[in-house]
Amino acid sequence: MAEMIHPFGRKAHSLAVIDPDKCTGCGYCAMFCVVECIYQQPDGLYWVDPERCIGCRSCKVNCFNEAVTILPPKQEA
């Protein structure tokens, strides 16, 4: 996997995950996503494409329902 680059400098690659139980489908997470990796599902809720997410936390900051969790970077062995 290529090393991910943060818009404001290099950092370890974190990953955003959206909790479908807390998501209301408001779309603020997708609206503020800097790499456009959050998509709306047919049921109206949102999900994150893990291949494109850079872990910038913009979606987490803009989610009023606290539906977004940022997973820590995977430790390489």
LUMLUMDREN-2810 file (N, C-alpha, C; in Angstrom, 1 decimal):
<atoms>
<atom><aa>M</aa><ch>A</ch><at>N</at><xx>0.8</xx><yy>-1.2</yy><zz>0.0</zz></atom>
<atom><aa>M</aa><ch>A</ch><at>CA</at><xx>0.0</xx><yy>0.0</yy><zz>0.0</zz></atom>
<atom><aa>M</aa><ch>A</ch><at>C</at><xx>0.9</xx><yy>1.2</yy><zz>0.0</zz></atom>
<atom><aa>A</aa><ch>A</ch><at>N</at><xx>0.5</xx><yy>2.2</yy><zz>-0.8</zz></atom>
<atom><aa>A</aa><ch>A</ch><at>CA</at><xx>1.3</xx><yy>3.4</yy><zz>-0.8</zz></atom>
<atom><aa>A</aa><ch>A</ch><at>C</at><xx>1.1</xx><yy>4.2</yy><zz>0.4</zz></atom>
<atom><aa>E</aa><ch>A</ch><at>N</at><xx>2.1</xx><yy>5.0</yy><zz>0.8</zz></atom>
<atom><aa>E</aa><ch>A</ch><at>CA</at><xx>2.0</xx><yy>5.9</yy><zz>2.0</zz></atom>
<atom><aa>E</aa><ch>A</ch><at>C</at><xx>1.0</xx><yy>7.0</yy><zz>1.7</zz></atom>
<atom><aa>M</aa><ch>A</ch><at>N</at><xx>0.1</xx><yy>7.1</yy><zz>2.6</zz></atom>
<atom><aa>M</aa><ch>A</ch><at>CA</at><xx>-1.0</xx><yy>8.2</yy><zz>2.5</zz></atom>
<atom><aa>M</aa><ch>A</ch><at>C</at><xx>-0.4</xx><yy>9.5</yy><zz>2.9</zz></atom>
<atom><aa>I</aa><ch>A</ch><at>N</at><xx>-0.9</xx><yy>10.6</yy><zz>2.2</zz></atom>
<atom><aa>I</aa><ch>A</ch><at>CA</at><xx>-0.4</xx><yy>11.9</yy><zz>2.5</zz></atom>
<atom><aa>I</aa><ch>A</ch><at>C</at><xx>-1.6</xx><yy>12.8</yy><zz>3.0</zz></atom>
<atom><aa>H</aa><ch>A</ch><at>N</at><xx>-1.4</xx><yy>13.5</yy><zz>4.1</zz></atom>
<atom><aa>H</aa><ch>A</ch><at>CA</at><xx>-2.4</xx><yy>14.4</yy><zz>4.6</zz></atom>
<atom><aa>H</aa><ch>A</ch><at>C</at><xx>-2.3</xx><yy>15.7</yy><zz>3.9</zz></atom>
<atom><aa>P</aa><ch>A</ch><at>N</at><xx>-3.4</xx><yy>16.4</yy><zz>3.7</zz></atom>
<atom><aa>P</aa><ch>A</ch><at>CA</at><xx>-3.3</xx><yy>17.7</yy><zz>3.0</zz></atom>
<atom><aa>P</aa><ch>A</ch><at>C</at><xx>-2.4</xx><yy>18.7</yy><zz>3.6</zz></atom>
<atom><aa>F</aa><ch>A</ch><at>N</at><xx>-2.2</xx><yy>18.6</yy><zz>4.9</zz></atom>
<atom><aa>F</aa><ch>A</ch><at>CA</at><xx>-1.3</xx><yy>19.5</yy><zz>5.6</zz></atom>
<atom><aa>F</aa><ch>A</ch><at>C</at><xx>0.0</xx><yy>18.9</yy><zz>6.1</zz></atom>
<atom><aa>G</aa><ch>A</ch><at>N</at><xx>0.4</xx><yy>17.8</yy><zz>5.4</zz></atom>
<atom><aa>G</aa><ch>A</ch><at>CA</at><xx>1.7</xx><yy>17.2</yy><zz>5.7</zz></atom>
<atom><aa>G</aa><ch>A</ch><at>C</at><xx>1.6</xx><yy>15.7</yy><zz>6.0</zz></atom>
<atom><aa>R</aa><ch>A</ch><at>N</at><xx>2.7</xx><yy>15.0</yy><zz>6.0</zz></atom>
<atom><aa>R</aa><ch>A</ch><at>CA</at><xx>2.6</xx><yy>13.5</yy><zz>6.2</zz></atom>
<atom><aa>R</aa><ch>A</ch><at>C</at><xx>2.2</xx><yy>13.1</yy><zz>7.6</zz></atom>
<atom><aa>K</aa><ch>A</ch><at>N</at><xx>1.5</xx><yy>12.0</yy><zz>7.6</zz></atom>
<atom><aa>K</aa><ch>A</ch><at>CA</at><xx>1.1</xx><yy>11.5</yy><zz>8.9</zz></atom>
<atom><aa>K</aa><ch>A</ch><at>C</at><xx>0.7</xx><yy>10.0</yy><zz>8.7</zz></atom>
<atom><aa>A</aa><ch>A</ch><at>N</at><xx>0.5</xx><yy>9.3</yy><zz>9.8</zz></atom>
<atom><aa>A</aa><ch>A</ch><at>CA</at><xx>0.1</xx><yy>7.9</yy><zz>9.7</zz></atom>
<atom><aa>A</aa><ch>A</ch><at>C</at><xx>-1.3</xx><yy>7.9</yy><zz>9.1</zz></atom>
<atom><aa>H</aa><ch>A</ch><at>N</at><xx>-1.7</xx><yy>6.8</yy><zz>8.4</zz></atom>
<atom><aa>H</aa><ch>A</ch><at>CA</at><xx>-2.9</xx><yy>6.7</yy><zz>7.8</zz></atom>
<atom><aa>H</aa><ch>A</ch><at>C</at><xx>-4.0</xx><yy>6.2</yy><zz>8.7</zz></atom>
<atom><aa>S</aa><ch>A</ch><at>N</at><xx>-4.9</xx><yy>7.1</yy><zz>9.1</zz></atom>
<atom><aa>S</aa><ch>A</ch><at>CA</at><xx>-6.1</xx><yy>6.7</yy><zz>9.9</zz></atom>
<atom><aa>S</aa><ch>A</ch><at>C</at><xx>-7.2</xx><yy>6.4</yy><zz>8.9</zz></atom>
<atom><aa>L</aa><ch>A</ch><at>N</at><xx>-8.4</xx><yy>6.0</yy><zz>9.4</zz></atom>
<atom><aa>L</aa><ch>A</ch><at>CA</at><xx>-9.5</xx><yy>5.6</yy><zz>8.6</zz></atom>
<atom><aa>L</aa><ch>A</ch><at>C</at><xx>-10.8</xx><yy>6.0</yy><zz>9.3</zz></atom>
<atom><aa>A</aa><ch>A</ch><at>N</at><xx>-11.7</xx><yy>6.7</yy><zz>8.6</zz></atom>
<atom><aa>A</aa><ch>A</ch><at>CA</at><xx>-13.0</xx><yy>7.1</yy><zz>9.1</zz></atom>
<atom><aa>A</aa><ch>A</ch><at>C</at><xx>-14.0</xx><yy>6.0</yy><zz>8.8</zz></atom>
<atom><aa>V</aa><ch>A</ch><at>N</at><xx>-14.8</xx><yy>5.8</yy><zz>9.8</zz></atom>
<atom><aa>V</aa><ch>A</ch><at>CA</at><xx>-15.9</xx><yy>4.8</yy><zz>9.7</zz></atom>
<atom><aa>V</aa><ch>A</ch><at>C</at><xx>-17.2</xx><yy>5.5</yy><zz>10.2</zz></atom>
<atom><aa>I</aa><ch>A</ch><at>N</at><xx>-18.3</xx><yy>5.3</yy><zz>9.4</zz></atom>
<atom><aa>I</aa><ch>A</ch><at>CA</at><xx>-19.6</xx><yy>5.8</yy><zz>9.8</zz></atom>
<atom><aa>I</aa><ch>A</ch><at>C</at><xx>-20.5</xx><yy>4.8</yy><zz>10.4</zz></atom>
<atom><aa>D</aa><ch>A</ch><at>N</at><xx>-21.0</xx><yy>5.1</yy><zz>11.6</zz></atom>
<atom><aa>D</aa><ch>A</ch><at>CA</at><xx>-21.9</xx><yy>4.1</yy><zz>12.3</zz></atom>
<atom><aa>D</aa><ch>A</ch><at>C</at><xx>-23.3</xx><yy>4.3</yy><zz>11.7</zz></atom>
<atom><aa>P</aa><ch>A</ch><at>N</at><xx>-23.8</xx><yy>3.2</yy><zz>11.1</zz></atom>
<atom><aa>P</aa><ch>A</ch><at>CA</at><xx>-25.1</xx><yy>3.4</yy><zz>10.4</zz></atom>
<atom><aa>P</aa><ch>A</ch><at>C</at><xx>-26.3</xx><yy>3.6</yy><zz>11.4</zz></atom>
<atom><aa>D</aa><ch>A</ch><at>N</at><xx>-26.1</xx><yy>3.2</yy><zz>12.7</zz></atom>
<atom><aa>D</aa><ch>A</ch><at>CA</at><xx>-27.1</xx><yy>3.4</yy><zz>13.7</zz></atom>
<atom><aa>D</aa><ch>A</ch><at>C</at><xx>-27.2</xx><yy>4.9</yy><zz>14.1</zz></atom>
<atom><aa>K</aa><ch>A</ch><at>N</at><xx>-26.1</xx><yy>5.6</yy><zz>14.0</zz></atom>
<atom><aa>K</aa><ch>A</ch><at>CA</at><xx>-26.1</xx><yy>7.0</yy><zz>14.4</zz></atom>
<atom><aa>K</aa><ch>A</ch><at>C</at><xx>-26.3</xx><yy>8.0</yy><zz>13.2</zz></atom>
<atom><aa>C</aa><ch>A</ch><at>N</at><xx>-26.0</xx><yy>7.5</yy><zz>12.0</zz></atom>
<atom><aa>C</aa><ch>A</ch><at>CA</at><xx>-26.1</xx><yy>8.3</yy><zz>10.8</zz></atom>
<atom><aa>C</aa><ch>A</ch><at>C</at><xx>-27.6</xx><yy>8.7</yy><zz>10.5</zz></atom>
<atom><aa>T</aa><ch>A</ch><at>N</at><xx>-27.9</xx><yy>9.9</yy><zz>10.2</zz></atom>
<atom><aa>T</aa><ch>A</ch><at>CA</at><xx>-29.2</xx><yy>10.4</yy><zz>9.9</zz></atom>
<atom><aa>T</aa><ch>A</ch><at>C</at><xx>-29.3</xx><yy>10.7</yy><zz>8.4</zz></atom>
<atom><aa>G</aa><ch>A</ch><at>N</at><xx>-28.2</xx><yy>10.6</yy><zz>7.7</zz></atom>
<atom><aa>G</aa><ch>A</ch><at>CA</at><xx>-28.2</xx><yy>10.9</yy><zz>6.2</zz></atom>
<atom><aa>G</aa><ch>A</ch><at>C</at><xx>-28.2</xx><yy>12.4</yy><zz>5.9</zz></atom>
<atom><aa>C</aa><ch>A</ch><at>N</at><xx>-27.7</xx><yy>13.2</yy><zz>6.8</zz></atom>
<atom><aa>C</aa><ch>A</ch><at>CA</at><xx>-27.8</xx><yy>14.7</yy><zz>6.6</zz></atom>
<atom><aa>C</aa><ch>A</ch><at>C</at><xx>-26.8</xx><yy>15.1</yy><zz>5.5</zz></atom>
<atom><aa>G</aa><ch>A</ch><at>N</at><xx>-25.7</xx><yy>14.3</yy><zz>5.3</zz></atom>
<atom><aa>G</aa><ch>A</ch><at>CA</at><xx>-24.7</xx><yy>14.6</yy><zz>4.3</zz></atom>
<atom><aa>G</aa><ch>A</ch><at>C</at><xx>-23.6</xx><yy>15.6</yy><zz>4.6</zz></atom>
<atom><aa>Y</aa><ch>A</ch><at>N</at><xx>-23.5</xx><yy>16.1</yy><zz>5.8</zz></atom>
<atom><aa>Y</aa><ch>A</ch><at>CA</at><xx>-22.4</xx><yy>17.0</yy><zz>6.2</zz></atom>
<atom><aa>Y</aa><ch>A</ch><at>C</at><xx>-21.1</xx><yy>16.4</yy><zz>6.1</zz></atom>
<atom><aa>C</aa><ch>A</ch><at>N</at><xx>-21.0</xx><yy>15.1</yy><zz>6.4</zz></atom>
<atom><aa>C</aa><ch>A</ch><at>CA</at><xx>-19.7</xx><yy>14.4</yy><zz>6.3</zz></atom>
<atom><aa>C</aa><ch>A</ch><at>C</at><xx>-19.2</xx><yy>14.4</yy><zz>4.9</zz></atom>
<atom><aa>A</aa><ch>A</ch><at>N</at><xx>-20.1</xx><yy>14.1</yy><zz>3.9</zz></atom>
<atom><aa>A</aa><ch>A</ch><at>CA</at><xx>-19.7</xx><yy>14.0</yy><zz>2.5</zz></atom>
<atom><aa>A</aa><ch>A</ch><at>C</at><xx>-19.4</xx><yy>15.4</yy><zz>2.0</zz></atom>
<atom><aa>M</aa><ch>A</ch><at>N</at><xx>-20.2</xx><yy>16.4</yy><zz>2.4</zz></atom>
<atom><aa>M</aa><ch>A</ch><at>CA</at><xx>-20.0</xx><yy>17.8</yy><zz>2.0</zz></atom>
<atom><aa>M</aa><ch>A</ch><at>C</at><xx>-18.7</xx><yy>18.4</yy><zz>2.3</zz></atom>
<atom><aa>F</aa><ch>A</ch><at>N</at><xx>-18.1</xx><yy>18.0</yy><zz>3.5</zz></atom>
<atom><aa>F</aa><ch>A</ch><at>CA</at><xx>-16.8</xx><yy>18.6</yy><zz>3.9</zz></atom>
<atom><aa>F</aa><ch>A</ch><at>C</at><xx>-15.7</xx><yy>17.6</yy><zz>3.7</zz></atom>
<atom><aa>C</aa><ch>A</ch><at>N</at><xx>-15.9</xx><yy>16.5</yy><zz>3.0</zz></atom>
<atom><aa>C</aa><ch>A</ch><at>CA</at><xx>-14.8</xx><yy>15.5</yy><zz>2.8</zz></atom>
<atom><aa>C</aa><ch>A</ch><at>C</at><xx>-13.8</xx><yy>16.1</yy><zz>1.8</zz></atom>
<atom><aa>V</aa><ch>A</ch><at>N</at><xx>-12.5</xx><yy>16.3</yy><zz>2.1</zz></atom>
<atom><aa>V</aa><ch>A</ch><at>CA</at><xx>-11.6</xx><yy>16.9</yy><zz>1.2</zz></atom>
<atom><aa>V</aa><ch>A</ch><at>C</at><xx>-11.1</xx><yy>16.0</yy><zz>0.1</zz></atom>
<atom><aa>V</aa><ch>A</ch><at>N</at><xx>-11.3</xx><yy>14.7</yy><zz>0.2</zz></atom>
<atom><aa>V</aa><ch>A</ch><at>CA</at><xx>-10.9</xx><yy>13.8</yy><zz>-0.9</zz></atom>
<atom><aa>V</aa><ch>A</ch><at>C</at><xx>-12.1</xx><yy>13.2</yy><zz>-1.6</zz></atom>
<atom><aa>E</aa><ch>A</ch><at>N</at><xx>-13.3</xx><yy>13.6</yy><zz>-1.2</zz></atom>
<atom><aa>E</aa><ch>A</ch><at>CA</at><xx>-14.6</xx><yy>13.0</yy><zz>-1.8</zz></atom>
<atom><aa>E</aa><ch>A</ch><at>C</at><xx>-14.6</xx><yy>11.5</yy><zz>-1.7</zz></atom>
<atom><aa>C</aa><ch>A</ch><at>N</at><xx>-14.4</xx><yy>10.9</yy><zz>-0.5</zz></atom>
<atom><aa>C</aa><ch>A</ch><at>CA</at><xx>-14.4</xx><yy>9.5</yy><zz>-0.4</zz></atom>
<atom><aa>C</aa><ch>A</ch><at>C</at><xx>-15.7</xx><yy>9.0</yy><zz>0.4</zz></atom>
<atom><aa>I</aa><ch>A</ch><at>N</at><xx>-16.6</xx><yy>9.9</yy><zz>0.6</zz></atom>
<atom><aa>I</aa><ch>A</ch><at>CA</at><xx>-17.8</xx><yy>9.5</yy><zz>1.3</zz></atom>
<atom><aa>I</aa><ch>A</ch><at>C</at><xx>-19.0</xx><yy>9.5</yy><zz>0.4</zz></atom>
<atom><aa>Y</aa><ch>A</ch><at>N</at><xx>-19.7</xx><yy>8.4</yy><zz>0.3</zz></atom>
<atom><aa>Y</aa><ch>A</ch><at>CA</at><xx>-20.8</xx><yy>8.2</yy><zz>-0.7</zz></atom>
<atom><aa>Y</aa><ch>A</ch><at>C</at><xx>-22.1</xx><yy>7.9</yy><zz>0.0</zz></atom>
<atom><aa>Q</aa><ch>A</ch><at>N</at><xx>-23.2</xx><yy>8.3</yy><zz>-0.6</zz></atom>
<atom><aa>Q</aa><ch>A</ch><at>CA</at><xx>-24.5</xx><yy>8.0</yy><zz>-0.1</zz></atom>
<atom><aa>Q</aa><ch>A</ch><at>C</at><xx>-25.0</xx><yy>6.6</yy><zz>-0.7</zz></atom>
<atom><aa>Q</aa><ch>A</ch><at>N</at><xx>-25.5</xx><yy>5.8</yy><zz>0.2</zz></atom>
<atom><aa>Q</aa><ch>A</ch><at>CA</at><xx>-26.0</xx><yy>4.5</yy><zz>-0.2</zz></atom>
<atom><aa>Q</aa><ch>A</ch><at>C</at><xx>-27.5</xx><yy>4.7</yy><zz>-0.6</zz></atom>
<atom><aa>P</aa><ch>A</ch><at>N</at><xx>-28.0</xx><yy>3.6</yy><zz>-1.3</zz></atom>
<atom><aa>P</aa><ch>A</ch><at>CA</at><xx>-29.5</xx><yy>3.7</yy><zz>-1.7</zz></atom>
<atom><aa>P</aa><ch>A</ch><at>C</at><xx>-30.4</xx><yy>3.9</yy><zz>-0.5</zz></atom>
<atom><aa>D</aa><ch>A</ch><at>N</at><xx>-30.1</xx><yy>3.5</yy><zz>0.7</zz></atom>
<atom><aa>D</aa><ch>A</ch><at>CA</at><xx>-31.0</xx><yy>3.7</yy><zz>1.8</zz></atom>
<atom><aa>D</aa><ch>A</ch><at>C</at><xx>-30.9</xx><yy>5.1</yy><zz>2.4</zz></atom>
<atom><aa>G</aa><ch>A</ch><at>N</at><xx>-30.0</xx><yy>6.0</yy><zz>1.9</zz></atom>
<atom><aa>G</aa><ch>A</ch><at>CA</at><xx>-29.9</xx><yy>7.4</yy><zz>2.3</zz></atom>
<atom><aa>G</aa><ch>A</ch><at>C</at><xx>-28.8</xx><yy>7.6</yy><zz>3.3</zz></atom>
<atom><aa>L</aa><ch>A</ch><at>N</at><xx>-28.2</xx><yy>6.6</yy><zz>3.8</zz></atom>
<atom><aa>L</aa><ch>A</ch><at>CA</at><xx>-27.1</xx><yy>6.7</yy><zz>4.8</zz></atom>
<atom><aa>L</aa><ch>A</ch><at>C</at><xx>-25.8</xx><yy>6.8</yy><zz>4.0</zz></atom>
<atom><aa>Y</aa><ch>A</ch><at>N</at><xx>-24.7</xx><yy>7.1</yy><zz>4.7</zz></atom>
<atom><aa>Y</aa><ch>A</ch><at>CA</at><xx>-23.4</xx><yy>7.3</yy><zz>4.0</zz></atom>
<atom><aa>Y</aa><ch>A</ch><at>C</at><xx>-22.4</xx><yy>6.3</yy><zz>4.5</zz></atom>
<atom><aa>W</aa><ch>A</ch><at>N</at><xx>-21.4</xx><yy>6.0</yy><zz>3.6</zz></atom>
<atom><aa>W</aa><ch>A</ch><at>CA</at><xx>-20.3</xx><yy>5.1</yy><zz>3.9</zz></atom>
<atom><aa>W</aa><ch>A</ch><at>C</at><xx>-19.0</xx><yy>5.7</yy><zz>3.4</zz></atom>
<atom><aa>V</aa><ch>A</ch><at>N</at><xx>-17.9</xx><yy>5.2</yy><zz>3.9</zz></atom>
<atom><aa>V</aa><ch>A</ch><at>CA</at><xx>-16.5</xx><yy>5.7</yy><zz>3.6</zz></atom>
<atom><aa>V</aa><ch>A</ch><at>C</at><xx>-15.8</xx><yy>4.7</yy><zz>2.7</zz></atom>
<atom><aa>D</aa><ch>A</ch><at>N</at><xx>-15.2</xx><yy>5.1</yy><zz>1.6</zz></atom>
<atom><aa>D</aa><ch>A</ch><at>CA</at><xx>-14.4</xx><yy>4.2</yy><zz>0.8</zz></atom>
<atom><aa>D</aa><ch>A</ch><at>C</at><xx>-13.0</xx><yy>4.2</yy><zz>1.5</zz></atom>
<atom><aa>P</aa><ch>A</ch><at>N</at><xx>-12.7</xx><yy>3.0</yy><zz>2.1</zz></atom>
<atom><aa>P</aa><ch>A</ch><at>CA</at><xx>-11.4</xx><yy>2.9</yy><zz>2.8</zz></atom>
<atom><aa>P</aa><ch>A</ch><at>C</at><xx>-10.2</xx><yy>3.0</yy><zz>1.9</zz></atom>
<atom><aa>E</aa><ch>A</ch><at>N</at><xx>-10.3</xx><yy>2.8</yy><zz>0.6</zz></atom>
<atom><aa>E</aa><ch>A</ch><at>CA</at><xx>-9.1</xx><yy>3.0</yy><zz>-0.3</zz></atom>
<atom><aa>E</aa><ch>A</ch><at>C</at><xx>-8.8</xx><yy>4.4</yy><zz>-0.5</zz></atom>
<atom><aa>R</aa><ch>A</ch><at>N</at><xx>-9.8</xx><yy>5.3</yy><zz>-0.4</zz></atom>
<atom><aa>R</aa><ch>A</ch><at>CA</at><xx>-9.5</xx><yy>6.7</yy><zz>-0.7</zz></atom>
<atom><aa>R</aa><ch>A</ch><at>C</at><xx>-9.4</xx><yy>7.6</yy><zz>0.6</zz></atom>
<atom><aa>C</aa><ch>A</ch><at>N</at><xx>-9.9</xx><yy>7.1</yy><zz>1.7</zz></atom>
<atom><aa>C</aa><ch>A</ch><at>CA</at><xx>-9.9</xx><yy>7.9</yy><zz>2.9</zz></atom>
<atom><aa>C</aa><ch>A</ch><at>C</at><xx>-8.4</xx><yy>8.2</yy><zz>3.4</zz></atom>
<atom><aa>I</aa><ch>A</ch><at>N</at><xx>-8.1</xx><yy>9.4</yy><zz>3.8</zz></atom>
<atom><aa>I</aa><ch>A</ch><at>CA</at><xx>-6.8</xx><yy>9.8</yy><zz>4.3</zz></atom>
<atom><aa>I</aa><ch>A</ch><at>C</at><xx>-6.8</xx><yy>10.1</yy><zz>5.8</zz></atom>
<atom><aa>G</aa><ch>A</ch><at>N</at><xx>-7.9</xx><yy>9.9</yy><zz>6.4</zz></atom>
<atom><aa>G</aa><ch>A</ch><at>CA</at><xx>-8.0</xx><yy>10.1</yy><zz>7.9</zz></atom>
<atom><aa>G</aa><ch>A</ch><at>C</at><xx>-7.9</xx><yy>11.6</yy><zz>8.3</zz></atom>
<atom><aa>C</aa><ch>A</ch><at>N</at><xx>-8.3</xx><yy>12.5</yy><zz>7.5</zz></atom>
<atom><aa>C</aa><ch>A</ch><at>CA</at><xx>-8.1</xx><yy>13.9</yy><zz>7.8</zz></atom>
<atom><aa>C</aa><ch>A</ch><at>C</at><xx>-9.0</xx><yy>14.5</yy><zz>8.9</zz></atom>
<atom><aa>R</aa><ch>A</ch><at>N</at><xx>-10.1</xx><yy>13.7</yy><zz>9.3</zz></atom>
<atom><aa>R</aa><ch>A</ch><at>CA</at><xx>-11.0</xx><yy>14.0</yy><zz>10.4</zz></atom>
<atom><aa>R</aa><ch>A</ch><at>C</at><xx>-12.0</xx><yy>15.1</yy><zz>10.0</zz></atom>
<atom><aa>S</aa><ch>A</ch><at>N</at><xx>-12.1</xx><yy>15.6</yy><zz>8.8</zz></atom>
<atom><aa>S</aa><ch>A</ch><at>CA</at><xx>-13.0</xx><yy>16.6</yy><zz>8.4</zz></atom>
<atom><aa>S</aa><ch>A</ch><at>C</at><xx>-14.4</xx><yy>16.1</yy><zz>8.6</zz></atom>
<atom><aa>C</aa><ch>A</ch><at>N</at><xx>-14.7</xx><yy>14.9</yy><zz>8.2</zz></atom>
<atom><aa>C</aa><ch>A</ch><at>CA</at><xx>-16.0</xx><yy>14.3</yy><zz>8.4</zz></atom>
<atom><aa>C</aa><ch>A</ch><at>C</at><xx>-16.5</xx><yy>14.2</yy><zz>9.8</zz></atom>
<atom><aa>K</aa><ch>A</ch><at>N</at><xx>-15.5</xx><yy>13.8</yy><zz>10.7</zz></atom>
<atom><aa>K</aa><ch>A</ch><at>CA</at><xx>-15.8</xx><yy>13.7</yy><zz>12.1</zz></atom>
<atom><aa>K</aa><ch>A</ch><at>C</at><xx>-16.2</xx><yy>15.0</yy><zz>12.7</zz></atom>
<atom><aa>V</aa><ch>A</ch><at>N</at><xx>-15.4</xx><yy>16.1</yy><zz>12.4</zz></atom>
<atom><aa>V</aa><ch>A</ch><at>CA</at><xx>-15.6</xx><yy>17.4</yy><zz>13.0</zz></atom>
<atom><aa>V</aa><ch>A</ch><at>C</at><xx>-17.0</xx><yy>18.0</yy><zz>12.5</zz></atom>
<atom><aa>N</aa><ch>A</ch><at>N</at><xx>-17.4</xx><yy>17.6</yy><zz>11.3</zz></atom>
<atom><aa>N</aa><ch>A</ch><at>CA</at><xx>-18.7</xx><yy>18.2</yy><zz>10.8</zz></atom>
<atom><aa>N</aa><ch>A</ch><at>C</at><xx>-19.9</xx><yy>17.3</yy><zz>11.0</zz></atom>
<atom><aa>C</aa><ch>A</ch><at>N</at><xx>-19.8</xx><yy>16.2</yy><zz>11.7</zz></atom>
<atom><aa>C</aa><ch>A</ch><at>CA</at><xx>-20.9</xx><yy>15.3</yy><zz>12.0</zz></atom>
<atom><aa>C</aa><ch>A</ch><at>C</at><xx>-21.6</xx><yy>15.7</yy><zz>13.3</zz></atom>
<atom><aa>F</aa><ch>A</ch><at>N</at><xx>-22.8</xx><yy>16.2</yy><zz>13.2</zz></atom>
<atom><aa>F</aa><ch>A</ch><at>CA</at><xx>-23.5</xx><yy>16.6</yy><zz>14.4</zz></atom>
<atom><aa>F</aa><ch>A</ch><at>C</at><xx>-24.0</xx><yy>15.5</yy><zz>15.3</zz></atom>
<atom><aa>N</aa><ch>A</ch><at>N</at><xx>-24.1</xx><yy>14.3</yy><zz>14.7</zz></atom>
<atom><aa>N</aa><ch>A</ch><at>CA</at><xx>-24.6</xx><yy>13.1</yy><zz>15.4</zz></atom>
<atom><aa>N</aa><ch>A</ch><at>C</at><xx>-23.6</xx><yy>12.2</yy><zz>15.9</zz></atom>
<atom><aa>E</aa><ch>A</ch><at>N</at><xx>-22.3</xx><yy>12.6</yy><zz>15.8</zz></atom>
<atom><aa>E</aa><ch>A</ch><at>CA</at><xx>-21.2</xx><yy>11.8</yy><zz>16.3</zz></atom>
<atom><aa>E</aa><ch>A</ch><at>C</at><xx>-21.2</xx><yy>10.4</yy><zz>15.7</zz></atom>
<atom><aa>A</aa><ch>A</ch><at>N</at><xx>-21.6</xx><yy>10.3</yy><zz>14.4</zz></atom>
<atom><aa>A</aa><ch>A</ch><at>CA</at><xx>-21.7</xx><yy>9.0</yy><zz>13.8</zz></atom>
<atom><aa>A</aa><ch>A</ch><at>C</at><xx>-20.3</xx><yy>8.6</yy><zz>13.2</zz></atom>
<atom><aa>V</aa><ch>A</ch><at>N</at><xx>-19.4</xx><yy>9.5</yy><zz>13.1</zz></atom>
<atom><aa>V</aa><ch>A</ch><at>CA</at><xx>-18.1</xx><yy>9.2</yy><zz>12.5</zz></atom>
<atom><aa>V</aa><ch>A</ch><at>C</at><xx>-17.0</xx><yy>8.9</yy><zz>13.5</zz></atom>
<atom><aa>T</aa><ch>A</ch><at>N</at><xx>-16.4</xx><yy>7.7</yy><zz>13.4</zz></atom>
<atom><aa>T</aa><ch>A</ch><at>CA</at><xx>-15.3</xx><yy>7.3</yy><zz>14.2</zz></atom>
<atom><aa>T</aa><ch>A</ch><at>C</at><xx>-14.0</xx><yy>7.3</yy><zz>13.4</zz></atom>
<atom><aa>I</aa><ch>A</ch><at>N</at><xx>-12.9</xx><yy>7.7</yy><zz>14.0</zz></atom>
<atom><aa>I</aa><ch>A</ch><at>CA</at><xx>-11.6</xx><yy>7.6</yy><zz>13.3</zz></atom>
<atom><aa>I</aa><ch>A</ch><at>C</at><xx>-10.8</xx><yy>6.5</yy><zz>13.9</zz></atom>
<atom><aa>L</aa><ch>A</ch><at>N</at><xx>-10.6</xx><yy>5.5</yy><zz>13.1</zz></atom>
<atom><aa>L</aa><ch>A</ch><at>CA</at><xx>-9.8</xx><yy>4.3</yy><zz>13.5</zz></atom>
<atom><aa>L</aa><ch>A</ch><at>C</at><xx>-8.3</xx><yy>4.7</yy><zz>13.5</zz></atom>
<atom><aa>P</aa><ch>A</ch><at>N</at><xx>-7.5</xx><yy>4.2</yy><zz>14.5</zz></atom>
<atom><aa>P</aa><ch>A</ch><at>CA</at><xx>-6.1</xx><yy>4.5</yy><zz>14.5</zz></atom>
<atom><aa>P</aa><ch>A</ch><at>C</at><xx>-5.4</xx><yy>3.8</yy><zz>13.3</zz></atom>
<atom><aa>P</aa><ch>A</ch><at>N</at><xx>-4.2</xx><yy>4.3</yy><zz>12.9</zz></atom>
<atom><aa>P</aa><ch>A</ch><at>CA</at><xx>-3.5</xx><yy>3.6</yy><zz>11.9</zz></atom>
<atom><aa>P</aa><ch>A</ch><at>C</at><xx>-3.1</xx><yy>2.2</yy><zz>12.3</zz></atom>
<atom><aa>K</aa><ch>A</ch><at>N</at><xx>-3.1</xx><yy>1.3</yy><zz>11.3</zz></atom>
<atom><aa>K</aa><ch>A</ch><at>CA</at><xx>-2.7</xx><yy>-0.1</yy><zz>11.6</zz></atom>
<atom><aa>K</aa><ch>A</ch><at>C</at><xx>-1.2</xx><yy>-0.1</yy><zz>11.8</zz></atom>
<atom><aa>Q</aa><ch>A</ch><at>N</at><xx>-0.8</xx><yy>-0.9</yy><zz>12.8</zz></atom>
<atom><aa>Q</aa><ch>A</ch><at>CA</at><xx>0.6</xx><yy>-1.1</yy><zz>13.2</zz></atom>
<atom><aa>Q</aa><ch>A</ch><at>C</at><xx>1.2</xx><yy>-2.1</yy><zz>12.2</zz></atom>
<atom><aa>E</aa><ch>A</ch><at>N</at><xx>2.3</xx><yy>-1.8</yy><zz>11.6</zz></atom>
<atom><aa>E</aa><ch>A</ch><at>CA</at><xx>2.9</xx><yy>-2.7</yy><zz>10.7</zz></atom>
<atom><aa>E</aa><ch>A</ch><at>C</at><xx>3.9</xx><yy>-3.5</yy><zz>11.5</zz></atom>
<atom><aa>A</aa><ch>A</ch><at>N</at><xx>3.9</xx><yy>-4.8</yy><zz>11.3</zz></atom>
<atom><aa>A</aa><ch>A</ch><at>CA</at><xx>4.8</xx><yy>-5.7</yy><zz>12.0</zz></atom>
<atom><aa>A</aa><ch>A</ch><at>C</at><xx>6.1</xx><yy>-5.9</yy><zz>11.3</zz></atom>
</atoms>
